[in-house]
Amino acid sequence: MTGLLRDRDDVRALLASEAERARTGSGRLVLLRGATGTGRTAVLEAAATHAAHRGLRVLRVRCSPEDTAVPFSSVLHLLGPVPEFADVAPAGYDRPGAARLWRLLRSYADETPLMVAVDDVHLADCSSRRWLVEAARRVDRLPVLLVATERSQYDIDPQPEGLTHALPPSLVRTHTLAPLTDDASAALVRAAFPTATAPWTADCVRAAAGSPLLLRALLDDLRGAPPPDVPETCAALYPGAYPAAVSWWLDSAGSATAEVARALAALEGTHPQDTADGLAGLLAEVAGADPARVAGWLTAMTRLGLLRPDLAGRPRYAHPLLRDAVLSGWRAERRGAVHRAAAEAMLRRGDRVEAVARQLLDSRAVGLPWVLSVLRDAVAVAVRGGRPGDAVGYLRRALDEPLPDDLRQRLLTELGSLEYTFADTPAGIPRLAEALHLPAEPRDQVRTAIALGTALADRGEVRTAVEVLRRLEDRLADDPELVRTVQTAGALLSDRDLTVRREAYQWLSDAAERSPDLVGATGQALLVRYAATAGASSARAAMKRLRALLTEPADPLAEPFLLGTAAAVAQWADELDHAEGFVERGLAGRRTVLLHPMQQSLLDVRDDIAAARGAYGLLLADHAARPAPAHPSGPSNADAHALVALVETGRTEQARRLADGFDLREAPDSWELNRFLYARGVLRRAEGDVTGALHDFLECGRRQSARAVISPVVTPWRTAAAECRLALGGRHEALALAEEELRLARVWNTPRTVGRALQVLGLATGGRRGLELTEGAVDHLRRSPGEADLVSALIAQGRQLITAAERARARDCLREAAERAERLGAVRLRADAEEALRTGGARRSAAPLTGSGALTGSERRIAELAADGRTNTEIADLLHLARRTVETHLTSAYRKLGIRRRTQLRTVLTTEPEG
């Protein structure tokens, strides 16, 4: 008991002084007021013990609501058996009876000084309260100390007037018990657990919330083997004294207050973004209470320490354990009703749709149209905001509502797509399968089948994926356009399985020969792409055909396939700006919630475009920003490009870690695996492992040839293998590879493919003829967007010119190569160029001219302001510069950072190391 009287020295001194005053014959009423759990009873007991030690006779009573129906019940318990009242219960305030009770008290006082201790006087019957007030008016000339405790706490329902409201201040000493301070609470915790850590102690203090009642109950529950962390749920407490104490606190506050307290605890878990005033209004509406009283209650509970303001000033329970205890025992039906009422109130006042939806997550099915509308809008907002996990929760809740089959089918398709793509759960495919078997419009069935096929193919079940689509074809006989879309999807998904791919493209080819209309524009576009990779078409012919197909009317379901195919072929054809436009159109037109094979294809082409431009910083930034796949099945196209980018920017150790993160023996056969093999070969070549690099390049070629991918437009593995053959002394093998590469490159006939092939053939040929071939490579590559390929060709030309004793021309080539390499941030190529320059007798500064480390102070400051979202005009005004100056600095910064868009600034500035 003594421990729980910390911070109570002032009231103990007051009571001791009043006891001494009573001993001298002058009594008084001392009223101890305080909120529930502040230790009123403990203080009263301590005062009674002290008075007894000082020779006072102590008369005690603890009032109870059960006795309120019996007049003078509390006084009779206080004074002991009273013969006059033994057989007759007074009715109402019986003045003669009151006088007899007063005479009895005086008779006790005549014998010895008295302390009359009345606990919880607010629960006394009305007659006893009136009698005590009358006694307080008379004890000033008697050796009688009256001490009463009274609950004084702000509740939602106003409480009756207190005991002393009719007494003059001179007749009563009132003391309000404040909550325990944090220091006092911490001292009590350390006394009970001497080895407690500071964080554990602080957690206990917060959970007790300044209440001696809650602190004592919590320490009782934690005795024995205290857990390493203070629990956040009552289920971890035994024997449960703490939740019982909280329940008693709620009961004493009344049903209205308990309803508001529990509603606050329930809503706190859904993080409403209201201000304190807004929260008070919401709670009042949910609980059916007076908003002013709710606002006052929130303020009072914050002052007591049961609530604490968060960083935004909103009241929250002081500890999760306290919040959980408030919710304990509250029926789930009532809790759900509160969340539903909160959602309705928030919707009426125009809150954000996701805030309303979060309330619905914890409510039961409502069956009203507005509920489904809110949840579906919240899904769209969450997806746009990059929060797929939230979208999954909203969709799951939406499916709890009563829905027609066609709407349930669409929601299941969206949910299955999101779960498969972003959630670490196997639920996605079963959801999609369920959706496919529900009645729905044909177009919705196609969307579902494509989503399910995409998921199955991603897991390596390619034949099953194609079978799903083929079964759907039989149900779509009346809609040839949808049939063609399904066939195109099947052909695209077959890329991950050699046998299935061969069958799919054979069928497409045969059908197109019979009638192009049988496969439609998308099928014909896929055949154009197939011919390009098979070395059977020129770039000019392919793009001409694709442009014609793009002018034909396209079904919205088929358009992504057409745009994705056109983007890939345009990138191979060196039409990077057109390819980028196709990618942006395709991504903008996609319903990103649904799984679709072209979604990843479009992202892959975007990476291919960046790689072709040598935008290594952008590739690495995008790779770092992409979330890890929920179902990794081997290296991706982005991984391959990132690996090459790391090598080219001089980060071979980081590249090695990335390469070692994949066990290629376990990876399924795919074109992404082939590209990663090529990228690993680039890394091995940079590390000096020429034999290992050659193995990777040849394995890449073997796998691509098995897929009928012959053209160098996808991966120039022959040129890379030829360079390795030369380094290992196999000139004849190198020549054979280079000549075959040039033959195939001339079929496709773009500057990039022909230039790369000429460069390697020039190296393999050697001599004056070799120099001529290399010069031809440079001429071709100057007309291509492949900046890194041009740098490589310039270095090769410079070295051959040194060998031919044309050192002046060699230095010009090599200086240009070094400058271009610096602009790209291509550290490896820059080092090669400078080494060749030194061989040719030139000296060169090593100062960086690209990357974030190459930015001047003004360029960096302007770039950072632009990355923060400021316009050029705002930056000019802020820095007192001309707008044109700002534009010039930004253009220079874009060039050094290897980016093309303002939106890329923040990512590159935060991920690219300086210097």
N, C-alpha and C positions, 0 to 999 in steps of 0.2 A: 504494500500500500504506500509506503514511504516513497518508493521510486516513482510511482505515478503522481506524486504531489510535487514534482519538479515544476518550477515556474509558479508556485503557489505560495511563496513566502509572504507576499503582501496580504493575502486573505487570511492566512494563518495568524499573522500578527494582529489583524483587525479582530478576529474572533477571540484571541487570547486577551486582548485589551477589553473587549466587551464583557468577557467572563469575569475579569477582575472588577469591572464596574458593577456588574450584577451582585457580586459578593459584598459590595459596599452598600447595597440596598437600592440601586438605581438601574432598572432594567431597560431593555430596548429591543426592538425588532430588527434583526439583521436578515436581509433577503439576499440569497445567493442565486443569481440568474446565470443562465448559460444555455448554449445549444445542446442538443442531444449528443451525449458522448463526451462532453467536456470535463466530466469528473465531478459533478455537483455532489453526488452521493459520497464519493471518496472524501471530499473536503468536509462534508457534514459529519461523517464518521470520525474523522481525525479531530474535529472540534469537540465532539461528544467525549471522546477519549481524554482529551486534554482537560475538559471541564470536570470530568469525574475525578481526575488526578488532583484537581484544585478544590475538591470537596463539594462540588455541586451535584445535586441529584439530577439525573438525566431522564427525562420522559421522552419517549420516541414513538413516532408513527410514520409509516410509509403509506402514502395515499394510493388508492387504486381505483380505476374506473368502475370496478365491480361494486363499489360501495356508494356510488353517487346517488343511488335511489333511496338511501336511508339517511334521513336528516341526522346531523351531528355524528355520523358514523366515525369520521376521522378523530373527532374530539374524544369520543367515548373510547376508541382504541388508545388514544394518547393518555387519558387519565386513569385507565384501568377500569375494573368493574365498578359501576356506579349503581347502588341499590335502587335509587329512585327510577332508573331507566331499565331495570332488569326485565320488567314484564310489559311495559307500555312503550311503544315506539312513538316519539313525537311526530306530529304532522306539520310540515313546513317549519318556519323559524318560530319556535315556541319560546317567547321571551322569558316566562318563568323558568322554563327548563334551562335556558341559556344562563340565567342568573344563578341557578343552582350549580351549574358546571363551573361558573366563575368562582363561586364561594368555595367549591372543592379545590380549585387551583390555588386560591389564597390560603386555604388551610395547609396545603402542601408547602407553600412558601413560608408560612409561619414557622414550620419545623426546620427548614434548611433552604439555602439558596438553590434555585432551579435553573436547569437548561431544558427548554422545550424544543425538541428537534423534530421538524415536520419536513419530510422528504416528498418531493413532487407535489407541492401544494396545489398546483394547477389541476390535479386530478381529484382534489377533495370535493366532497359534496358542498352544495351552496351554503347550507346552514353552518357547516364547520368553517368555511372560508369567512363568513360574516362574523362568526364568533371570534376567530383569530384576529380579524381587523379590530373588533371592539376591544379585545384583550391588549392589542398593541397600543391603544389609546390610554391604557391604565397602568401598564407595567413600569412606567418611568419612576414610580414611587415604591416599587416592589423589587425584591432580590430575584427577579425572573428575567432570564435571557431567552427571548424567542428567536430561533434560527429556522428559517424556511428556505427550501430550494424550489426554484420555479423554472420550468423550461421556457426559454426565451429565444425563439428562432423564427425567421421569416418563412412562412408557409404560403402556399398558393391560396388556400382558404384562410381568410383573416381569423386570428385567434381571439378568444374573449379577453376582456381587459384583465390586467394582472392584479395580484393581491393588493398592491399598495396604491392603486390609482386614486383612491379616495383619502389617502393619508397625507398629512403635511410632511415635507421632507425632514422636519426636525424630529419626527417620531420614528424614523426608519433609516438604517444604513444599508444602502444597496451596493452590491459588488457584482460586476459581470465577469464571469470566468472566460478568459480569452483562450483560443486554441494554443496548444503547445508550440513553442518555437521549434524551428528545425534543429537548433543546437540541443535543446532539451530532449527532443525525440531521439537524436543521434546518441546522446549520452545513455538513454535508456536501452537502446539497441546494443551498444557496446557493453553495457553492464550485463545484459543477458547472453551476449555472444562476444566474449573478449577478443576472439581472433578474427572477427568480421572485418572484411576489407572495406575501404572507403566507398567504392561503388555499391557494394552490397548494402552497406548501412544507409547510403543515400536512397537506394531503392525502397528500403523498408520505410524510411521517413516519408517518402512520397506516397506510398501505399497507405500509410496511417493517416495522412492528410491532416495532421495536427490534432487528431482526436485520441485522447487517452484510451477510450473504449476500443477503437479499432487497432491501436498499437498493441494493447495488451492481448487482444484476440489474435492478432497476426503473430506475435511472439509465441503465444501458446501453440499455434499451428506449426511453427517452424522449429520448435524444440526437438531434441533427440538428434536427428541427423539432418541438419539444415541443408537444403539444396545449394549447389554452387551459384545459382542465380535465383533471385526472388521470382516466384512463378508469376505468370501473367494471366493464369486462369485458376479458378477456385477448385477445379478438379484435382489439382496437384497438392491441395492442402488437406491435412488431417489433424484433428478430427472435424474440422469445419467450423471452428469458432469464429473465424473472420467473416465468412459469408452470413453466418447467423447474426453477427453483430450488425452488419450492413442491413440485413433484412429487418432487424428490430428498429434501426434508425429510420428506415423507410416507413414502417408501420406507425411509428410515433409521429411522423410528419403528416399523416393523413393520406387518404386515397388520392386526392387531387395532386398533392406534391409528389407522391410516389409515381403517379402516371407521367408527370413532366420529367422527373428524374430518369425514369426508364426510357422515355422517348428520346431524351438527350443522349443516353448511352447507346441506344439503337442507331440514331442518326450519326453519331460520332464515327461509327464504323464505316459510314459511306462518304465521309469527308465533305459535307456540304460547305460551299465556299461563301457562306453568308458572313456579313459583319455581325457583331454581337447583337445589334438591334434587329437585324434581319433574322438571326437565329431565334431570338425571343419571339418574333412574330410567327415564325414557322412552327415552333414548339407549341405556341398558344393555339394555333389553328389545328394542329394534329391532336392535341390533348383536350381541346374544347375548353381552354382556360382563358382568363383575362390576360391580354398581352402585357399590360402594365405590371400585373402581379408576377408574371413569368420573368420579365426583365428585372424586377426587384429581387426575385429569388436567385437568378443567375449572379447578380452582384453580391448578394449576401453569401452565397456558397463560395464565391471566389474569395471573399474576405476571410471566410472560415478556413480556406485552404483545401476544401474538397474539390474545387475546380481550380484550374490554373490556365491562364491565357496562353495560347500558342503564339508562334511568331507573328501571326497576323492579328493577334488580339482577340481571337475567338475563344470562348471558354471551353475547356476540355477537362475530363476527369483527371485527377492528379496522377493516376497510375492505371495502366491497363487492368491490373488485378481489381482495383476498385470498380472500374467500369463493368468488368465481368461479374463481380458480385452484385452490382445493381441489377444486372440482367438475369441473374440466377433465379430460377423458379418462375420466370415470366413465360406464360404460354406462348408457343410459337405462333398460334393463330393471332394473338393480340400483337405480337411483334410485327408480323406480316401486315396486319391492318395499319399499323403506324407508318410503315414504309409506303404503303399504298396511299394513305392520306397525305403523306409528305410529297409524294410524286404529284398528286392532283393539285396540291397547293402551289408547288413550284411551277407546274405547267401553267396554272392560271396567272401567276405573276411574271411569266416570261423568262424563266431561268433557262440556262443552256440545256440543250437536249440531252447531253451526256449526264449532266447532274440529275436530271429527272430519271433517266434510265437507270442510274446507279441505285436509286431508291426501289425501282421495280425489281431489281435483281433479288432482293430479299423479301419480296411479296409473293403471295400465291397467285395462281391464274385468276385474272379478272374477267376476261371475256368481253371487254369493251374495245371498240375500234381504236380509241386514242392510245391504248397501251401498245398495240402492235406498231402503230405509226411512230411512236416515240422510240421504240427499240430499234426499228429498222433505220430510222434517221441516225440514231446513235452509232449503229454499225458503220454507216457511211462516213460519219465524222471520224470515228476511230481509225478506220482504214486510211483515210486521207492523212490523218495525223501520224501514221506509222505506229499505231498501237494495236496490232492484230490480236493480242491476247485479250484486250478489252472487247474487241469486236466478237470474239468467240463467246465470251460471257453473255453478251447481249443476245446473240443468236440462240444460244442454249435456252435462255429465259424465254425468248419469243416462241420457241417450240413447245413450251409448257401451255401456251394459250390454245383454246379450241380453234382449229384451223381447217379450212377446206383442203382436200388432197393436193390440188395444184399449187397452192401457196406453200403448203408444207414441203412439197417437192423442191420448190425453188429455195426455200430457206435451208433445207438439208444439203442442197448442192453448195450453197455458200458456206455453210458451216463445215462440211467435209473438206472443202478446198482450203479453208483457213486452218483447220486443225492439222491437215496433212502438211501444209507448207510451213507453219510457224510453231505448232505445238509438238512437244515431245510425247506424242501419244499415238497409238495405232488406231485411234477411233476414226480417222479421216476416211479411209477406204470403206469400212462398213457403212458409214453415213452416206457416202456417194452411191454405194450399191443399193441401199434402202431407197434412196431418192429415185434411182433408175427404175425401180419396180412400182413406183406410185403413178397413178394416172396424171397426165400432164399434157400440155400442148407439145406438138412435135418439136418446135424450136427449143423449148425448155429441155426436152429429152436429149436433144443433140448436145446442148451445153453440158448436161450432166454426164453423158457418155464420154465427151471429150475430156472433161475433168477427171473422171474415173480412169480413162485410158492413160492420161498424163501421169497420174499417181502410180498406176501399175507399171508403166514403162520405166518410171524413175526408180522403182524397186527392182528392176531387172526382169519383170514379168511381161516382156514385150509381146509374146504370142498371145497371152491372155488379154492384154490391152487391145490388140488388133481384133481378137475374136469378139470382144465386147462391142466394138464399133460395127463389125460385120453383122452381128445379130440385130443390131438396131436398123441396119439398112433394110432388112426384110419388112420392118414395120413402117418404113417411110416410102413405100413404093409409089405413093401418089404425089410425092414431092421430089422431083429429080434434082432440084437445086440443093436440097438438104442432103440427099444421097451423095452428091458430088463433094459436099463439104466434109461429110463423114469419111469418104474414101481418101480425101486429101489428108485429113487428120491421121488416118491409119498409116498412110505412106510416110508421113513425117515422123510418127512415133516408131516406125520400123527401123529408123537409123541406128538404134541401139542393138540390133541383132542382125548379124550378117545374112542368115538364111531368110528371115522374115523380110529384110530389106530387099533382097534379091527378088523374092516373090512379089512384093508390093510394086516395085518399079517395073517389073516385067509385065504385070497386069496393066499398070498405067500406060506403058508404051504400046501394048497390044490394043488397048481400048482407044488410045489416041489415034492410032493408025486407022482403025475402023471408022472413027468419027471423033473429031476433037470435042464435039459437044458432050460426048459421054463422060469426059473428065472435067470439063469446064475450065474456066480461066485459071483457077488455082492449081488444078492438076497439070495443066500445060506449063504453068510457071515452075512447078516442081521438076518437070521434065527438062526445062531450060537449065535449071540449076544442076540437074544430074548430068546433062551433056557438058556443062562447063567444067565440072569436076572430073569427068571422064576424058577430058582432052579432045572433045568432039565438036567444039564450038569456039568461035572467036568472041571476044568481048563485045565488039560492035554488033554482031548478029544477035547475041544474047540480050543486050540492052534494047535493041530495036524491037525484038519480040516482046520483051517485058513491058516496054512503053505502050505497045499496042494492046496488050492484055490489061494494063492499068486503065485504059480508056473505056473498057467495056463495063457495063453496069455490073456491080458486084453486090451480092447479098452481104449484109452486115456481119453475118456469121463467118463468111468466107474471106472477108477483107483482110483480117489479120494475117492469114496464110499468104495472101498475095503480097502484102506490104513487107512481111518478114523475108520472103523469098527475094523480092526485088531489092531489099536493103543488102542482103548478103551478096548478091551478084553485082550490084553497083559498087560495093566496097572492093570486090575482086577486080572490077573494071577500072579502078582508080578514080571513080566518080564519087569521092568521099562526101562532098557536100550533098549530093543527091541521096546518097546512102543514109546520111545523117537525117535528112528530111523524112525519108521513109520510116526510119526508126522512131522519130518523134511522133509522126502521125500514127504509127502502130501502137505505141505506148499510150498516147493520149486517147485513142479510141477503144482501148481494152477495158473490160469490166474487171478491174484488178482483183476483185474478191475471188473470182473463179479461177481454178486451175486451167491452164491453157499451154500447150507446147510452144506456141509462138511467143509467149511472155519471156521465157528464158532465151529463146532464139534472138529476139530483138535486143536483149541486154548483151548477149554474146557479140552481136554485130557491132554494138556500140563500143565494146572493148576492142574489137578488131580495128575499128576506125581509129581509136586513140593510139593503138599500137602502130598502125600504118603511119601515123603522123609523128611518131616518136614522143608522144606525150606521156613520158614515164612517170612524172609526178602525179598526173591525174590517174593513171592506172593504179598506182600504189595507194593513193588516197581512197579511191573507190573500193579497192580490195580490202583495205583496212576497215572501211565503214560498213561493208556488207555483213549482215548477220550470218552466223554459222548455219549451214543447212540442217534442218531437223532430221533428215534421213541421208547422211553422207554416203555416197556410193562410189567414191573415187575422186580424183582431182577434177576440177572444173576448168572451163576455158579461162575464167578469171584467174585461177591459180597459175595456169601456164603463162599468161601474160605478165602476171606479177613476178614470176620467177625470172623471166627474161629481163623485165624492168629492173629488178634488183641487181642482176649481173651487169647490165649496161650502166647503171648508176654507181657501180663500184662496191656494192654491198654483197660480196660473195658469201661471207659467213652467214648473213641473214638468209641469203638464197639457199644455202646448204641446209639450214634448219627447216626452211619451207619444203624443200625437196624430200628431206628425210622424214617429214611428217606423213608421207603416204607410202603404204606398202602396195606397190604396183602389181605384185603377184596376186593380190586379193581383189584388185579393181576389175569391174566388168568391162568387157570389150566395148569401146565407144570411140567416137572421133575425138572426144575430149581427152581420153587417155593417149591417143596418138599425138595430139598437140603437146601434151605434157611431156611425153617422151622426147619430142623435139626440143622443148624448153630445157629439160634436164641435160640433153646433149650440149646445148649452149653453155650451161653451167660447167659441165665437165671439161669442155674445151677451154673455158676461161681459167679453170683450176689446173690446166696442164695435163689432164687425163685424156689424151687424144684417142687412145684405144677405146676407153669407155664411151667417149662422145660418139665415136664412129658406130659403136654397137647400138646406141640409142637412136641415131639417125637412120640406120639401116632397118632397125626394128619398126620404127615409125613408118618407113617406106613400105615394108612388107605388109604391115597391117592395113595401110591405106590402099595398097594395090589390091588386097583381098576384098576391099569394099568397092572396087572399081573407081577409086579416087586416084586418078593418074596425073592430072594437071598440077603444076606447081602453084596454082592460085591459092590452095588451102594452106599447105606447108611446104616450103622449099627445101625438102630434106635432101634432095640430090646435090644441090650446091653445097650444103653444109657437109655432107659426106665426102664430096670431092675435095674440099679443103682439108679434111682429115686425112684422106688418102695421100694428098700431096705432102702433108706434114710427116707422114709415115713412109714416104719414099715411093708410093705407088702411083707414079705419074700416069701410066696407061689406064689404070682403073679410074683415076680422077678424070682423065680425058673422056672416057666412055660415059661417065655420069654427067659431066658438063655438057657434052654434045647432045645427050638425050634430053637434058633439061632445056637446052636452047631450042631443040626441035619442038618440044611441047609448048615452050613459052611463045614461040612464033605462031603457034596455032591460036593461042588466046590473044597474043599480040597487043599487050599493054606495055608502056614504058617500064613499069616496075618489074614485071616478070622477065621481060627480055633483058633489061639492064642487069638484073641480078645474075642471070645465066651468062651473059657476055663477060661479066667481071670474073667469074670463076673459070670460065673457059680461057680467058686471057692469062690468068695465073697458071693454069695447067699447060697452056701452049708455050708460053715464055717467048723470049726474043722479041724482035721487032713486030712479028705478027701478033704476039701476045699483047704488046703495048697498044697496037691498033685496036684489038678487041676490047681492051680495058678502056681506051678513050671512047670507043663506041658505047660502052656501058655508061660512062659518065654522061655522055650526050643524051642517052635515053633517060637516065635517072633525073636529069635536070628538068625533064618534062613530067616527072611523076611526083606524087605527094609524099613519097617515101624518103623523108629527109635522112633517116639513119642509113638507108641503103646507099644514098648518094655519098654520105661521109665515108662509108666503107669503100666505095669505088674510088673516091678521091685519094684515100690512103694507098690503095692498091696501085693506082696510077703513079702516085708520087714515088713509091718504092721502085716501080719498074723504070721510072725516069732516072732515079739515082743509079740503078744498075746500068742504064744506057748512057751514063755520064752527062745527063742533062739536068744538072743540079739546080740551076736557076728556076727552070720550069717545075722541077720537083718541089722546091720550096714553096712556090706559089700554090700548087695543089695542096700541099700539106698544111700550109697556113689556113687556107680556106676550109680544109677539113677540120682543123682544130677549132676554128671559130664557130663553124656550124655545130660541132660536137658540144661546145660550151653552151650554145644557145639551147640545145636539146637537154642539157644536163647529162649527156652521155659520157660519163667519166672514163669508161673503158676505151671508147673510141678516141677520146681526147688524149688519153695516155699513149695509145698506139700512134696517133699523129705526131705527138711531141717526140716520142722515141725515134720515129722516122725522120723528123726534122733534125734531131741531134745527129743521126747517122749521116744526114745530108749536109752537116756542117753549120746548121742554124741554131740560134739560141732563142728561147721563148719564155715569157713570163708565165708563171703558174697561177696567176690570180684568177679566181673564179669569175666567170662572166654570166653564169646561169645559176638557177636555184635560189632559194630564199636568202642564202648568204651573199648573193651577188646584188641584192637590192640596195640602192642608196638609202640614206636616212629618210629623205623625202618620199621616195618610192614606197618604202615600207609603211610610213605613216599614212600615206594616202591609200595604199592597198588595205591596211587594217580598217580604216574608216569605211571604205567601200564594202569590206567584208561584213561590217556591222550594220549594213543596210542603208548607209547615207548615199544620197544622190551626188552627182558631180557638182551640181550647183551648191548644195549644202556644204560639201567639202571645200569648195572654193571660198565660200563666205567664211567658213570656220578658220581657214588657214590664211585668209587674205591673199588669195591667189586668183589669177585669171582662170576661167573655166577651161580654156584651151590648154593651159599649163597642167591642170589636173588630168585632162584627157591624155596628154603626152606622157605623163608619168605612169598612168595606168597602162597605156599601150606598151611601154617599156617593161613594166612589171609582168604583164601577161606573157611577153616574149621570154623573159628570164625564167618564169615559173612554168612555162610550157603548157599554158591553159588558153582557153578561147572564150570562156564565159565568166561573167561577174560572180555568178553563183558558185563557181569553183574556188573562189579566193579563200574562203574560210577553211575549207578542207585542206587545201594545199599548204596554207600558212601554218596550220597546226600540226601537220604530219610530216612535212619535209624538213629534215635537219638543216641547220644553217651551215654555210661554209662548205 
